[in-house]
């Protein structure tokens, strides 16, 4: 963190002198609070460091685990053997017995949508089943989705003899379906990728994509179910949509291609030989792509298709899970699985240059990451599914060092500006004019003596 520069003579002569009476009065008031002593002691112990595990939740043991979904209200939904709802503080709120882990999503009204097998389920935020939709029983289950589109409807793709690509209303009514897609991997863990009025996917068999209808292809389907374009492409993985609207597609186990929304090719990036495995891509908010190569390498590809950096992990025998990029682009996090008797780890890197921010070794027998991670909306916490030979867990990990309690303006230190902000809101509660949420340090919905004590306990703290 960059520290701000302050003239020490000016600070002492002007700030300290001018505010000394205010600080002294505030400290006397804080000492009048009988519970403050315990809080002052606790405030130093609660400082959170980057890479620190904040909490761990036991999930139902499962070999197949999907990427977590973080709702706008901060709840985390994890699918591993059963579908779990978890509060931001790590409390397990409810579980539903959905054995097959698929993707999930949360609507603007808090309705939670989850897939399992060949069905889509809708739950209230409290875990009450609202409705379910089951496709043709001859189908082989969901391959992607359910995912909420930009129009508020649900979209998913099923495998084999099922109804194929389809859309549901938020109430569970079938809007349309397009049959015939087949994927030999049969995975149902990913979300559909939207760009404007269309979504992208790729399958091993795409009807009508070429003359014989059997070749793999990359497909763009409009929100009303029409195939806008399809490009035949062999040995292709599922595409990821970039904020620019492009579709990033890995193919041939050695190359990444960017398609424009109209299906034209923007660029192709080839990894140097020899390449024996590639995972990804992940896409950041700046349209950069990240690829895992040859078990232990991570590559960044810029938005223009040029390579920016590549790094290598220390535990070189462990396969990486697909990386996840923080919403504010401040970190990318990925885990490695257990391999050859070596446990996996969680890595956080700087997207700008690949520098290692922190690493966390996973304890337990054959412990490793079980799925890609998901970030909180403010990018401060990352949620990583992990597994051992006997358990499946969700870890909440601090991404960056937490600011000292009392840093109301977020400048990295606790000073007179922060004290002034708190005193201006002192005695106010939620709903009162002038209430400052940042000044409510203990989360009581009011700015009171306890909050003042916490700030003063850290007064003068800097990174």
N, C-alpha and C positions, 0 to 999 in steps of 0.2 A: 504494500500500500504506500502511495506517495504521501508524505507528510507535508502539511502546509507550512510555509515559512512565516514566522512571526518575529518582529523585532522585540527581543526580550526586555530591553529598557523601556520601550513604549508600553509593553504589556504590564510590567511591574508598576510603572509610574501612573498609568492611566486606568487600566482595567482593574488591577488588584486594589488600588486605592479607592476607586469609585465604588466598587462593589463589595468591599470588605464588610461594611455594616450589614449588607443584605445576606452575605454568606454566613456571617455570625448568627444573625437572627434565625436563618433557616436551620442552621445546625442545632441551635438551642431548641427550636420547635421539634426537630426530628428526635432529639434526645428525650423529649417528653412522651414519645410513643413507646410504651412498654415492650412491644413485640419487636422493636427495631433491632435490638441486639442480635437476635437470632437471624433476622433477615440480612443484616450486614455480614454476618459470618457466612451465610449461605450464598451471598452474591458472588464472593470470590470463588467458591467451590463450583458454582454453576457455569463458569466461563467455558464455552465450547470451542474446541479447536477443529480445524479442517481435518476431515478423515475420521472424526470421532463417531462411534455408533451411538445414536440417540436412544433408540429402542429396537427391540426385536420381537416379532410376532411369529408364533408357531402356526403354520398352515397345515392343511391335510397333506400327508405324505403323497408325493406324486412324481413320476418320472417326467411327465409333460407339464410345463409351467408356461404361462403366457406373460407377456409384458404387462406390468401394472397400468392401471388407468387412474389418473388423478382428476377428481371432480373440481368444479369451480369453488365449492365450499371447503376444499382441502382434504376431503375424504379420499382414501386410497382403496381401489378395488383390485384384488389379486385373485387369480384363478389358478388353483393347483389342487386337483382332486375334488375340490369344492370351490364355490364362489364366495369370497370373503369380502366384507366391508370393514374398513379399519379407519378409526378416527385419526386426525393429525398427531395426537399425542400417543398413538400406538395402541389404543384400546380396541379390542375386537368387538365390533358392534353387532354383526350378525353373519351367518353363513347359510348358503343354500346348497343342497346336494346335487351339483352339476358335475358329473365325473370327468367329462372331456373338456379340457382347457382350450378355449377359443378366445378371440378378441372380445373386448367390451367397450362400451362408450356411455357417456352421460349426457342427457338432454338438458336444455336450458331450464326446464322446470324441475330438474333433479331426478327425473326418471332414469333408471339404470338399465341398460340393455346388455345382455350377455348371450353368447352362443355356447352350445354344447351339443355334440353329435350333429344331428340334422335338424336342430330346433333353435329358435331365437326366443329368449325370455325377456320380459319387462318387469322390473321390480320398482316399488316405491323406494324412496331414500331410507325408509325404515325396514326394508326387506320383505315387504308384502308382495306376493306375486300378483301382477296386474293382468297379464295375458301371456300366452305363448303361441308361437307359430311353428308348425312342423311341416317340412317339405315332403315331397314324394318319398315314401319309405324305401324305395329302390335306390335312392341316392346314397352316396358314400360319406355324406356329411359336409360341414362347412369347410371351405378352404381359405376364406378371407371374410372379415366382418363378424358381427354386424357393426357398421360404422355410420354415424350420423352425417348426412351430406349437408352442403351449404343451404339447401332448401328446407332442412328440418326433418326430412324423411330418412328412413333407414335403408342401407344398401349392404348386400352380402353376395357371396359366390359359393355355390355348392359344387361338389365333384361328381364325376361319373354320370349315372343315369338320373341325377336329381334335376331340379328346375333351373340349374345354372345360375347365371347372374339374375338377381331379382331385387325388388324394392318393396318396402313396407311403409305404410303410414305410421305415425307415432302411436296410433291405436292398434297396430298389428294387422291391418288389412293389406292384402297383396295388391300392389299397384301395377306391376308388370314383371315378366320373367323372360329370360332368353337362354335356351338350353344348349347343351352340347359341349361344354368346356370340360377338359380333363387335365388333371395334374398328377403325375406319377408319384410325387412325394406325398401328396395327400395332406399337407400341413394345413392347419386351421388356426394359426396363432396370430396372424397379422391383420392390421387394419387396412381397409381400402384407402387408396391415395387419391385425393381430390385436387383438382385445379380448375377453379371457376365452375363452369357448367358441365364438367365431365370428370370421370375418374379413370385411372389407369390400372391395368393388371396384365399379367402374362401367364400363359398356360402351355402345357405340352401339346395339347390339341385345341386348336381354335377354328371352329367351322367357318369356311369361306375365306380364310386369311390368305390361302394360296390355292393353286389349281386342284391339288389332291385333298386339301383340307386336313392334312395330318401333321403338318409342320408346326413347330412352336411359333408363337407370335406375341408381339406387344400390342395391346388393344386399348383404345380410348372409347369409352361408352358415355353417351350423354345422360343427363338425369332422367330423361324419359325413356331410356332403354335402347336407343338407336346406336349402332356401331358407327362412330364418326370416322375412325380409321383403324387399320390394322397393318402392322409391318412384320413380315416373316423374319424370324431371327432364331437361330439354333442355340441350344444350350444356354437358355436365358433364365434369369432369376426374376423374382417379383420386383417391379419398379418402385421407386420412391419419388414422390412429388416434391419439387423444390418450391420455395415461396415465389419464385419467378414464374411458376406455372409449367416449367419443364419437367419431363419425366426422366429420371436417372435410372438406367438399366444396366446391370452387370450381365455379361455374357461371355461365353467361351472360357470361363474361369481365369481370364487374364485381361479383360478390358471393361471399360465403363463408357456408356454412350448416353448423351443427352439429347432427348427429342423435344422439339418445340411443341406447343399445344396443337399445332396443325399436323403433326406427324413428321415434319422434316427434321433432319439431323443437324443439331447445333454443333456438336463436336464429339470426338471419340478419343478416349485416353487409354493407352495400352500400358500395362504393367510390364516391367522388364523381365525377361526370362532368367532363370527358370521359375515358374510359378506353379505350385502344386495345390494350393487351396486359396480361395478368396471368400470373404464374408462381408456382407453389406450390399449396398451402401447405407450409411447414415447421412442425413442432410441437416446442415445448420441453418440458422436464420439468415445468414449472409450468403446462402446458396452454395456454400462449400460442401464437398462430399468427402466421406471418410470410409476407407476400405481396409479390412484386415487381410493380410497376405502372408502365406507360408507360416501359419500358426501364430507367430509372435511379432509380426510387423504391423504397423499402422501407418497408412498413407493419407495425406490430405491432398485433395484435388480441388483447385480453385474453381470459381464459377465460370471462368473462361476455358476450362479444360486443361490448364497447366498444373504441374505438380508443385506444391509449395514446400512440403517436408515429409519425411518418413522417419519413424523411430522404431526401436526394438525393445520388447519387454525383457526384464531380467529372467523370469521363469520361462525359458524358451521352449519348453516341451508342452505348454498348455494352450489349447485353442481358445481364442477370444470369442466372446459373444459380440453381437453387433453393438457398436458404440451408440450412445445417446448424447445429444447436445443440449446444454442448458438453454432455456428460452432467451436469456439475456446474452448468450454466446460467451459466457465467462468460463465455461469448463465443458469438457466432454468426459463422460464416465463410461467405463466398460469393465466387465469382469472376465475372468478366465475360468475354465472348468478344471476339475481334477484330472490328471493324466500321468501315467507312468509312476504312480506312487507319490506324486507331488501335488499338494493342494493348490487350488486356485487363489487368485487375489483380485481385489478391486483396484482399478487405476483411475486417477483423475489427471487429465492433462489440459494444458493451455491450448485452445484451438489456434491461437496465432502462430505458435512455433513448435508445438508438440511437447513443450517442457513438462516434466512430471511435477504435478502440484502436490500429490500425496499418493500413497499406496496403502492398502489394508489387506493383510494376510487373513485368510479364512481358517478358523480352527475347526477341528473335528475330523472324523475318519472320512477320507475321500471327499473333502469339502470343496465346493466350487460354485461359481455363478450358474444359475439355472435358466436365466432369460435376460433379455436386455433390460436396462434400468429405465426409470421414469423420474422426472424432476417435479418438484413443487412449482407452482406458478411463479413464485418469486425467485426461483433458482437457488434457494438457500439449502434445500434438503434434496437428496436423491434417494430413491427407493429401489433396492436391489434384491431380487429373488435369489436365494441360495439353496443349496441342497447338500446333504451328507448322505452316508449310506443308510441312515435311519430317520432323517428328518428333512422337512422342507420349511424354510423360513423366509420372512421378509425383513430386510434390514433398512432402517432409516439412518442415513449417514449425513453428517454436516459437510457441506461442500466447501465452504470458506470459513475462516475464523469468524466467530460471532462477535459483533461489536459489544463493547463494555456496556452493561446496563446504565442507562442515562445518556447515551449518545443520541439525543433526540434529533439532531439535524443531520446525522449520518456522515459527519466529516472525519470520523475516525478517532475522535477524542471527546472527553467529557469536560466541558469548560463552562465559562460564564454564560455563553450563548444558550447552552442547554438548560442551565439553571434558570435563566430568564424566561425561556419558553415554558418550563414547568410551573414557575411561579405565576405566570400569566394565566395558566389554566387551573391553578390550585383551587380546590373546592368544587370544581365543576364535574358533572357526570355526563354520561352518554345522553344526547338529546339537548343538553344545554348549549346555548350559543357560546362559541369560543372554546368548546371542549376540544382538547388536542389528544387524539388516540395514542400518539407516540409517548405522551407524558404519563399514560396509565401503565406504569412499568410492571405492576403485579397482576394486570388483567382483571381488576375488580369492577371495571366500568366507571370508576371515579378517580380523580387525581387527589390524593390524600397524603398524610404524613408518611405512610409506608413508602410511597413512590419517591417522596423527597429524600427519605433515608437511603434508599437504594442509589439514587443519583449521587448523594454526597459521599457514600461509601466508595464510589468510583471516581470522585472528583479529581481531575488531573490525570486520569488514566489515558494513555496513548498506546497505539499498537506497538 
